[in-house]
Amino acid sequence: MPETNVRELEPTLRKAAAALRDAEIPFMLGGSLAAWVRGGPPSRNDLDFMIRAEDSERALEALEQVGMRREKPPEEWLVKAWDGDVLVDLIHSAKGLPITDEVLGRAEEMDVLAIPMLVMTLEDMLTTKLCVLDEHSLDLEPLLKITRAVREQVDWDQVRARTAGSPFARAYFTLVEELGIVPRSAAGAGGAGASRRSRVRVIGERA
């Protein structure tokens, strides 16, 4: 699928948000657009709306009623709908962060293309993106672009703590710290944390 300009997503964004609101389904905007509205890089091709698991079927029905085509993928953590060529992901069980009333409650109300709506916090969004990294999905370029753009708005120690169980997230933090994009954790400035961090070296660094 070709890259989509964010403005091209606006009609679908308006339609989906209005449909979910009319159906009284709590939701927030997630994914790369949650960073874009805060000064991050342009989003990719689809829209990510975060909803509770118990609202999945009603959310699909609401989008069908405004002309979208439902898709139930094999993955159990989301459902999908198509508005022409624009894909709407309805995510209810993001890896590392099931969508609950508590998660929805800490979302920020923002204007997205002049549409007021709740937007996922950067800490929650980054937690989901880091937790999904594995041997088969290890493209760090989009994450690095987001990190550079929004780094001063993020509580990085919170994200570190929430993703500490992932070796891929730990490798990501080693990379962004060595590149000087994200400050080193104060808690990991010495001792075991420093020892563990020193095992990985960015190519080009002097021995």
C-alpha positions as CSV (number, residue, x, y, z in Angstrom):
1,M,0.0,0.0,0.0
2,P,1.4,3.4,-0.9
3,E,2.3,6.0,1.8
4,T,-0.7,8.1,2.7
5,N,-0.6,11.8,3.5
6,V,-2.0,12.4,7.0
7,R,-4.5,14.9,5.5
8,E,-5.9,12.1,3.3
9,L,-6.9,10.3,6.5
10,E,-9.0,13.2,7.7
11,P,-12.4,12.1,6.2
12,T,-12.1,8.7,7.7
13,L,-10.9,10.1,11.0
14,R,-14.0,12.3,11.2
15,K,-16.3,9.5,10.1
16,A,-14.9,6.9,12.5
17,A,-14.7,9.3,15.5
18,A,-18.3,10.5,15.0
19,A,-19.6,6.9,14.6
20,L,-17.9,5.8,17.8
21,R,-19.1,8.9,19.7
22,D,-22.7,8.4,18.5
23,A,-22.6,4.8,19.7
24,E,-21.3,6.0,23.0
25,I,-18.1,3.8,22.8
26,P,-15.1,5.2,24.7
27,F,-12.1,5.5,22.5
28,M,-8.8,7.3,22.1
29,L,-6.5,7.8,19.1
30,G,-3.3,5.8,19.4
31,G,-0.4,4.6,17.2
32,S,1.8,7.0,15.3
33,L,-0.8,9.7,15.0
34,A,-0.7,10.0,18.8
35,A,2.9,11.2,18.3
36,W,2.2,13.2,15.1
37,V,-0.3,15.5,16.9
38,R,2.4,16.3,19.4
39,G,5.0,17.2,16.7
40,G,6.1,13.7,15.6
41,P,6.7,12.5,12.1
42,P,3.8,11.9,9.7
43,S,1.8,8.7,10.3
44,R,1.8,5.8,7.9
45,N,-1.3,4.4,6.2
46,D,-3.9,3.6,8.8
47,L,-5.7,4.9,11.8
48,D,-5.4,3.3,15.3
49,F,-8.3,3.7,17.7
50,M,-7.9,2.2,21.1
51,I,-11.1,0.7,22.6
52,R,-12.0,-1.7,25.4
53,A,-12.3,-5.4,24.5
54,E,-16.0,-5.5,25.5
55,D,-16.8,-2.8,23.0
56,S,-15.2,-4.5,19.9
57,E,-18.4,-5.8,18.3
58,R,-20.4,-2.6,18.9
59,A,-17.5,-0.6,17.5
60,L,-17.4,-2.6,14.3
61,E,-21.2,-2.3,14.0
62,A,-21.0,1.5,14.4
63,L,-18.4,1.7,11.6
64,E,-20.4,-0.6,9.4
65,Q,-23.4,1.7,9.8
66,V,-21.4,4.6,8.3
67,G,-20.4,2.6,5.3
68,M,-17.2,0.9,6.3
69,R,-16.4,-2.7,5.6
70,R,-15.5,-4.9,8.6
71,E,-12.6,-7.3,8.8
72,K,-12.0,-9.8,11.6
73,P,-8.3,-10.7,11.4
74,P,-6.8,-13.9,12.9
75,E,-5.1,-11.8,15.6
76,E,-7.2,-11.6,18.8
77,W,-6.0,-8.2,20.0
78,L,-7.8,-6.1,17.4
79,V,-10.5,-5.9,14.8
80,K,-10.4,-3.9,11.6
81,A,-12.6,-1.9,9.2
82,W,-12.0,-0.4,5.8
83,D,-13.2,3.0,4.6
84,G,-12.3,2.6,0.9
85,D,-8.5,2.2,0.9
86,V,-8.1,3.6,4.5
87,L,-7.7,1.0,7.2
88,V,-9.1,1.6,10.7
89,D,-7.6,-0.6,13.4
90,L,-9.7,-1.0,16.6
91,I,-7.2,-2.2,19.1
92,H,-8.3,-3.5,22.5
93,S,-5.4,-5.6,23.8
94,A,-2.2,-3.8,22.8
95,K,0.8,-5.8,23.8
96,G,2.0,-4.7,27.2
97,L,-1.1,-2.6,27.7
98,P,-4.7,-3.9,27.6
99,I,-7.1,-1.0,27.0
100,T,-9.0,-0.4,30.2
101,D,-11.0,2.4,31.7
102,E,-7.8,3.4,33.6
103,V,-5.8,3.7,30.3
104,L,-8.6,5.6,28.6
105,G,-8.9,7.8,31.7
106,R,-5.3,9.1,31.4
107,A,-5.6,10.0,27.7
108,E,-5.3,13.7,26.8
109,E,-8.0,15.6,25.0
110,M,-6.4,17.3,21.9
111,D,-7.4,18.7,18.6
112,V,-6.6,16.2,15.8
113,L,-7.0,17.9,12.4
114,A,-9.4,20.3,14.2
115,I,-11.4,17.4,15.7
116,P,-11.4,17.2,19.5
117,M,-10.8,13.7,20.8
118,L,-8.9,11.8,23.4
119,V,-5.3,10.9,22.4
120,M,-3.2,8.1,24.0
121,T,-0.4,9.4,26.2
122,L,3.1,9.2,24.7
123,E,4.2,6.9,27.5
124,D,1.4,4.4,26.8
125,M,1.9,4.6,23.0
126,L,5.7,4.0,23.3
127,T,5.1,1.1,25.7
128,T,3.0,-0.7,23.1
129,K,5.4,0.0,20.3
130,L,8.4,-1.3,22.3
131,C,6.6,-4.3,23.7
132,V,5.7,-5.5,20.2
133,L,9.4,-5.6,19.1
134,D,10.7,-9.2,18.5
135,E,12.9,-11.1,16.2
136,H,10.4,-10.8,13.3
137,S,9.5,-7.2,13.9
138,L,12.6,-5.2,14.6
139,D,12.5,-2.1,12.4
140,L,13.6,0.7,14.7
141,E,13.6,3.5,12.1
142,P,10.0,4.7,12.8
143,L,10.6,4.5,16.5
144,L,13.8,6.5,16.3
145,K,12.0,9.2,14.3
146,I,9.2,9.4,16.9
147,T,11.7,9.4,19.7
148,R,13.8,12.3,18.3
149,A,10.6,14.4,17.7
150,V,8.9,14.0,21.1
151,R,11.7,13.1,23.4
152,E,11.3,16.2,25.7
153,Q,7.6,15.3,26.3
154,V,8.1,11.8,27.6
155,D,8.7,10.4,31.0
156,W,11.4,8.0,29.8
157,D,12.0,6.4,33.2
158,Q,8.3,5.4,33.3
159,V,8.6,3.8,29.8
160,R,11.9,2.0,30.8
161,A,10.2,0.5,33.9
162,R,7.1,-0.6,32.0
163,T,9.2,-2.3,29.2
164,A,12.0,-3.7,31.4
165,G,10.9,-7.3,30.7
166,S,11.7,-7.0,26.9
167,P,15.3,-7.5,25.8
168,F,14.4,-5.7,22.6
169,A,13.2,-2.6,24.5
170,R,16.4,-2.7,26.6
171,A,18.4,-2.8,23.4
172,Y,16.4,0.2,22.0
173,F,17.2,2.2,25.2
174,T,20.9,1.3,24.9
175,L,20.8,2.6,21.3
176,V,19.0,5.9,22.0
177,E,21.1,6.6,25.0
178,E,24.4,6.0,23.1
179,L,23.1,8.2,20.3
180,G,22.3,11.0,22.8
181,I,18.7,11.1,21.9
182,V,17.4,10.1,25.3
183,P,19.2,10.8,28.7
184,R,20.5,7.8,30.6
185,S,18.3,6.7,33.5
186,A,19.5,8.1,36.8
187,A,18.7,4.7,38.4
188,G,21.0,2.9,35.9
189,A,23.9,5.3,36.1
190,G,26.0,2.8,38.0
191,G,26.2,-0.7,39.3
192,A,24.5,-3.5,37.5
193,G,22.6,-1.2,35.2
194,A,25.8,0.4,33.9
195,S,27.5,-3.0,33.6
196,R,24.6,-4.4,31.5
197,R,24.5,-1.3,29.3
198,S,28.2,-1.4,28.6
199,R,27.9,-4.8,26.9
200,V,26.4,-3.1,23.8
201,R,28.4,-0.6,21.8
202,V,27.3,1.5,18.9
203,I,29.4,0.9,15.8
204,G,31.9,3.8,15.4
205,E,32.3,4.3,19.2
206,R,35.9,4.2,20.3
207,A,36.9,1.2,22.3
